[in-house]
Amino acid sequence: MIKVEQLTKKYAGITAIDRLTFEVGKGEIVGFLGPNGAGKTTTMRILAGYMPATSGRACIGKYDVFRESLQARRCLGYLPENVPLYHEMRVSEYLRFRGSLKGLRGSGLRRRIGALVELCGLREVERKVIANLSKGFRQRVGLAEALIHEPALLILDEPTIGLDPNQIRQVRELIKALGERHTILLSTHILSEVEMTCSRVLIIHRGRIEASDSPDNLVRQLRTSGVIRLEVRTAAEDPKTAIASVPGVKEVTVMSEQDGWLTCKVRTEANLDLRSSLFDLATERHWQLRELTQDRATLEDVFVELTHTDA
C-alpha cells in the first residue's frame, strides 16, 4: 500500500529525512516511531501530498505521490497532529462540506456521514458547533473527516495527543477496529499503545530507518541489560556485595528499606535470567525472600536504545 524508495527531504542546511526506504503492506497497522525531529511528520506530509520531497520516490497503492498526486490522495485519509477544523461549523455541517469536496453527493453522502457518526462516537455532538467540543471529540471529528471517502490507507499523526486516559483507550480501540478494513500508518509517542495496536514498527532516527519488525521481535533482539527486582530481609547483612558476586550481575541498587525488607534493583547482562541463581543465593544465606521478578523489556527500551543520543 505504501512504497518508499530513497526518499530525501532537505531544507536549508538540514537533511530532515535521508534516503528512506520502506514498505507498508495492505491491511497492516504500522507504528511509525522516532524522537522529536527524527523526520516522522516530514515523511507523513510528503506521503499525504502536503509537501514535495527533494529526491526519491513514494507510491500510495499504484500511484506515484509526486506524478499522480490527485489519484494517490484519493487513496488516503490523513489526520495531522493539529487537526485543522472549521470551528464555526457544526459537526454534521463540517462532515457534509468535507465529503462534498471529496466527491460525495446526495444520499450516498448522508449515509456515509451517518455511518461515521456511529463509528467515531459523534452522535451526541453531531449538531454542536466544533468550537464548543472537547479535545477528544475534535480528534474524532478529524478522524471522521479522514475516513469520509472510505480511503484504503489512513495516515495518523499523534491521534491521541492531548487526550485523557479514557479517551486514549477509546481511540485505540477505534484504530484497532479500523485496521480490519484499512491499512494504517500511525505515529505516536505513547509506545504502550503501539505495542497493543500495531503489527509492525518502523523506528526512524536522524532521518533514517533504524529498525523495522514486530514489537515482540524488536524486544527479543534488545541488547541492553535486564532488570530483576528482589525484596529480601537479611538481618544485619548487607546483601549488595553478595548479589553483585553472582556471575552476570552488572549493578545492584537498594531502592528502599521498610521494616527490615530491602528492595533491590539488579541489572544483569543482556538476555540473562538470573532468578534461579539469586534464589539459590538467598536460600544459602538464609535470607527471607518476598519478591523475585524480572522486568519485561518493552518497546520503550528498544526505542531508547536505538535513538538515545549522548549529550
C-alpha positions in Angstrom: 0.0 0.0 0.0 3.0 2.3 0.7 6.3 2.0 -1.1 9.1 4.5 -0.3 12.4 4.4 -2.1 15.4 6.6 -1.3 13.2 9.4 -0.1 15.1 12.5 0.9 14.0 15.9 2.1 16.5 18.8 2.6 15.9 22.2 4.0 18.5 25.0 4.1 21.5 23.2 5.6 19.4 20.5 7.2 18.6 17.0 6.0 15.2 16.1 7.5 15.0 12.6 6.0 17.8 10.8 4.4 17.3 8.1 1.7 14.3 6.5 3.4 13.3 3.1 2.0 10.4 1.1 3.5 7.1 -0.6 2.6 3.7 -1.0 4.3 1.6 -3.9 3.1 -2.1 -3.9 2.6 -4.0 -4.5 5.8 -1.1 -3.7 8.2 -1.2 -1.4 11.2 2.3 0.0 11.3 3.7 2.2 14.1 6.0 5.0 12.9 8.2 6.0 15.8 11.1 8.3 16.5 12.2 11.2 18.7 11.1 14.7 18.0 12.9 16.0 14.9 13.6 12.5 13.6 11.6 13.1 10.4 8.3 11.3 11.1 6.0 14.3 10.4 8.0 15.3 7.3 7.6 11.8 5.9 3.9 11.7 6.6 3.4 15.1 5.0 5.2 14.0 1.9 3.1 10.9 1.6 0.0 12.9 2.1 0.9 15.3 -0.6 1.4 18.3 1.7 5.0 18.9 0.7 7.4 17.8 -2.1 10.5 15.7 -1.5 14.0 16.7 -2.6 14.6 13.3 -4.2 13.4 9.8 -4.1 10.1 8.1 -4.9 6.9 7.3 -2.9 3.8 5.4 -4.0 0.4 5.1 -2.5 -1.2 2.0 -3.9 -0.1 2.0 -7.6 0.1 5.8 -7.8 3.2 7.9 -7.6 2.7 10.6 -4.9 4.5 13.2 -7.0 3.5 12.5 -10.6 -0.1 11.2 -9.8 -0.8 13.3 -6.7 -4.6 13.5 -7.0 -5.0 9.8 -7.6 -2.7 9.0 -4.7 -4.6 11.4 -2.3 -7.9 9.8 -3.2 -6.5 6.5 -1.7 -5.6 8.0 1.7 -7.1 9.8 4.7 -4.7 12.0 6.7 -5.1 13.1 10.3 -2.4 15.6 11.1 -1.1 16.2 14.7 -3.0 19.5 14.9 -6.4 18.8 13.3 -7.4 21.7 11.0 -11.2 22.1 11.6 -13.6 25.0 10.8 -14.6 25.8 14.4 -17.6 27.9 13.5 -19.3 24.9 11.7 -21.4 22.2 13.4 -20.0 18.7 13.2 -22.6 17.5 10.7 -22.1 20.6 8.5 -18.4 20.1 8.5 -18.5 16.5 7.5 -21.0 17.3 4.8 -18.8 20.0 3.5 -15.6 17.9 3.5 -17.5 15.0 2.0 -18.7 17.1 -0.9 -15.1 18.3 -1.5 -14.1 14.7 -1.9 -16.8 13.9 -4.5 -19.6 12.6 -2.3 -23.2 13.7 -3.1 -26.8 13.2 -2.0 -28.0 10.1 -0.3 -24.5 8.5 -0.5 -23.0 11.4 1.4 -25.8 11.3 4.0 -25.3 7.5 4.5 -21.6 7.9 4.9 -21.9 10.7 7.5 -24.4 8.6 9.4 -22.1 5.6 9.4 -19.1 7.8 10.6 -21.1 9.5 13.3 -21.8 6.0 14.8 -18.3 4.6 14.1 -16.5 7.6 15.7 -18.9 8.1 18.5 -20.1 11.5 17.4 -23.9 11.0 17.8 -24.2 13.2 20.9 -22.3 16.1 19.4 -23.2 16.0 15.7 -25.3 19.2 15.9 -22.9 21.0 18.1 -20.5 23.8 17.0 -17.0 22.4 16.7 -15.5 25.3 18.8 -17.5 24.0 21.8 -16.2 20.4 21.6 -13.6 18.9 23.9 -10.2 17.9 22.5 -11.3 14.3 22.4 -14.3 15.0 20.3 -12.3 17.3 17.9 -9.9 14.4 17.3 -12.8 12.1 16.5 -14.2 14.7 14.1 -10.8 14.9 12.4 -10.7 11.1 12.1 -14.3 11.0 10.7 -13.2 13.6 8.1 -10.2 11.4 7.2 -12.5 8.5 6.7 -15.3 10.2 4.8 -14.3 9.0 1.4 -13.5 5.4 2.5 -9.8 5.5 1.8 -7.7 2.3 1.7 -4.9 4.0 3.7 -5.1 6.0 6.9 -2.1 8.2 8.0 -2.5 9.2 11.6 0.0 11.6 13.2 -0.3 11.6 17.0 -4.1 10.9 17.0 -4.2 10.6 20.9 -2.2 13.8 21.7 -3.8 15.8 24.5 -6.4 13.1 25.3 -7.1 11.7 28.8 -6.6 8.0 29.5 -10.2 7.1 28.8 -10.2 8.9 25.5 -6.9 7.3 24.6 -8.4 3.9 25.2 -11.4 4.7 23.1 -9.3 6.0 20.2 -7.0 2.9 20.5 -10.0 0.5 20.2 -11.3 2.6 17.2 -8.0 2.3 15.4 -7.9 -1.5 16.0 -11.4 -1.7 14.6 -10.4 0.4 11.6 -7.4 -1.9 11.0 -9.8 -4.6 9.9 -10.8 -2.6 6.8 -7.9 -0.1 6.3 -4.1 0.0 6.1 -2.9 2.3 8.9 0.4 4.2 9.4 0.4 5.5 12.9 2.7 7.9 14.6 2.6 8.3 18.4 4.8 8.9 21.4 2.7 6.5 23.5 4.7 3.4 23.0 2.4 1.1 25.0 -0.4 2.0 22.5 1.9 0.8 19.7 2.6 -2.5 21.4 -1.1 -3.1 21.8 -2.2 -1.9 18.4 0.4 -2.3 15.7 1.6 -5.5 13.9 4.8 -3.9 12.9 7.0 -0.9 13.9 9.3 1.4 12.0 11.7 3.4 14.1 13.3 6.4 12.5 16.2 8.4 13.9 18.0 11.3 12.4 16.1 10.9 9.2 16.9 7.2 8.7 15.1 3.9 9.4 16.8 2.2 12.4 14.5 -0.8 12.8 11.6 -2.5 11.1 9.9 -5.5 12.8 7.1 -6.6 15.0 7.1 -5.2 18.6 7.8 -8.7 20.0 10.7 -9.4 17.7 12.3 -6.0 18.5 12.0 -6.6 22.2 13.6 -10.0 21.8 16.5 -8.5 19.9 17.2 -5.9 22.6 20.8 -5.7 23.5 20.6 -3.7 26.7 20.8 -5.2 30.2 17.9 -6.9 32.0 16.5 -5.9 35.4 15.5 -8.1 38.3 13.6 -6.8 41.3 14.5 -8.6 44.6 12.9 -8.0 48.0 14.7 -9.7 50.9 15.2 -9.5 54.7 18.8 -10.3 55.7 19.0 -9.4 59.4 22.2 -7.3 59.7 23.8 -8.4 56.5 24.2 -6.0 53.5 23.1 -8.0 50.5 24.6 -5.8 47.8 28.1 -7.4 47.9 26.7 -11.0 47.8 24.3 -10.2 45.0 27.0 -8.4 43.0 29.2 -11.5 43.2 26.7 -13.6 41.2 28.0 -14.1 37.6 26.1 -12.0 35.2 25.2 -9.2 37.6 26.3 -5.8 36.5 24.9 -3.5 39.2 22.9 -3.7 42.4 20.9 -0.7 43.8 18.9 -0.7 47.0 15.8 1.2 46.1 14.0 1.2 49.5 14.0 -0.2 53.0 11.0 -0.7 55.2 10.6 -2.8 58.4 13.9 -4.6 57.6 12.8 -5.5 54.0 15.2 -4.3 51.3 14.0 -3.8 47.8 16.9 -4.2 45.3 17.2 -3.4 41.6 19.6 -5.9 40.0 20.9 -5.0 36.5 22.1 -8.1 34.6 23.9 -8.9 31.4 21.6 -8.8 28.3 19.3 -11.9 27.8 20.2 -13.5 31.1 17.6 -14.7 33.6 19.4 -14.9 37.0 16.4 -15.5 39.2 17.4 -19.1 39.9 20.9 -18.0 40.9 19.5 -15.3 43.1 17.0 -17.7 44.7 19.9 -20.1 45.4 21.9 -17.3 47.0 19.0 -16.3 49.3 18.5 -19.9 50.3 22.2 -20.4 51.0 22.4 -17.2 53.1 19.1 -17.9 54.9 17.6 -14.7 53.7 13.8 -14.2 53.8 12.6 -13.7 50.2 9.4 -11.9 49.4 9.8 -10.9 45.8 11.9 -12.1 42.9 10.7 -10.8 39.5 12.3 -10.0 36.2 11.1 -6.8 34.5 9.9 -7.5 30.9 11.7 -5.4 28.3 9.3 -3.1 26.5 9.2 -1.2 23.2 10.2 1.8 25.1 13.5 0.1 26.0 14.0 -0.7 22.3 13.2 2.9 21.4 15.7 4.4 23.9 18.4 2.0 22.8 18.1 2.8 19.1 17.5 6.6 19.4 19.5 7.6 22.5 22.0 10.4 21.9 24.6 11.3 24.5 24.6 14.9 25.4 
